[in-house]
Amino acid sequence: MTEPLTIVGSGLAGTLAAVYLAQAGHQVSLLERRGDMRSQTQAAGRSINLALSARGLHALDEVGLKDKVLEQALPMRGRMMHAPDGELTSQPYGLKDDEYINSISRSYLNQVLMDAAEKAGVEIRFEQRCLGMDFDKKQLQMQDAQGQDYIIQSPTVIGADGVGSALRRSLIQRLRVNYSQNYLDHGYKELTIPAGANLQFQMDPESLHIWPRGHFMLIALPNPDKSFTCTLFLPFEGQESFQSLDNSPAAIQAFFERYFADALALMPDLIETYLANPTGVLSTIRCAPWHVDGQMLLIGDASHAIVPFFGQGMNSAFEDCTLLAKAFQTYGPNISEVFSQFSSQRLADANAIANLALDNFIEMRDRVADSDFLLRKKLSLELESRYPEIFIPKYSMVSFHRIPYAQAEALGQAQQELLKRLTAGRDDLAQIDWQAVAQEMQAYAQLAEINSAA
Ligand code: FAD
């Protein structure tokens, strides 16, 4: 067993890491800046619901929480695209019955994890803000709810304090760190489609709804109370932007009438919600290394925040927890080795999912409405059905398998080229040249083999 572990941040990654490590017999304490969400109402604005997929489910399964979490989840089996004239086109996410993603409430999930952490013996201390770490003295610099500064002697710290991480700042001051934070030109705002008059869903609840409009988009995920949480992704500045809407009720109404008329018809409180909810920023954080010897390690958004367009931020943070628990099993009690092995294994994958998430933004807001793109998607599912041993579509590699992200990125690029070649000049699956496909698949099979061996 190792010395006591202190985890900073009882968000999604911090609480799951605490559960994993406490279940493995470590002594774990958690420090959280906010109050206990189980006894407080939640502030709006920070993605009320999330898409949970294979990597997250695997982690929850390992700590025995998958069934409990899925009790409150809603399956989303495909994308439902809403054209400007209201026409709907659906596209399944996967081929198999169990290939769907799950809409889950962030606060429900976090609360289940907190309960499980406490049950496993973890002490969670709320309203304790971490200001940073003094590595020479092995001390966490803290502030309590009354604004009093104090220190905690902490030989081993895991920083799960999210995108604005105070511990990342300490790491950057301590080491030569390659670090970047790139903000997207787009912000986001959460809106709501409430349940209908009959207290039922007003749109298909088994879909993730998308209104792709070129350089901006609206999406909607279902909630158990039969409402949908919508997120508007819009540039901060420019012709159609948060700035141009200028919080003017008339401008917001006109913008929705023009671009999202079918959604607007289902949003009686649009203006109130738009004005009440904050406009969030989105950024990609790349950072290396993630640890200071065996003293401190960053996980989740603190080390690799990504934009939300592949629905993988939480899923990759949960996968961090799985891999970290495994590294403790393999290399503990040598914490330096645990942290450095974990970081070196994980870095390339974190960069890959950051790239994939940025690419998927363009795909969701722009290409999903494009007929060439839709044909390529259809063909990619058809290839999976004809060559199940060789071809797994990129989306499925990321969402329904636990294939390392770097491998999914490399194979995804090869798939894109392949699908473009096979669909060039064609507008229907019936026109595909299956002999050419068979030849292409031989070359692809070799590439897939090389990648899985790498
Ligand atoms: P967080 O969940 O942010 O937790 C950090 C915790 O640390 C918080 O509790 C915070 O209060 C605490 N904290 C912060 N600073 C301090 C401090 N100084 N001292 C003490 N405590 C501190 N991911 C998906 O997988 N699927 C999705 O569909 C998805 N959709 C998203 C939609 C949007 C709009 C956004 C913004 C993100 C989305 N994500 C999604 C990403 C996901 O929310 C994050 O990746 C995930 O929350 C990361 O977990 P974390 O524990 O690292 O950080």
Residues whose N, C-alpha, C, O or C-beta is under 5 A from the ligand:
A	BS01	FAD	V8 G9 S10 G11 L12 A13 G14 L31 E32 R33 R34 S47 N49 L50 A51 Q128 R129 C130 A160 D161 G162 V163 A166 I299 G300 D301 A302 P308 G311 Q312 G313 M314 N315 A317
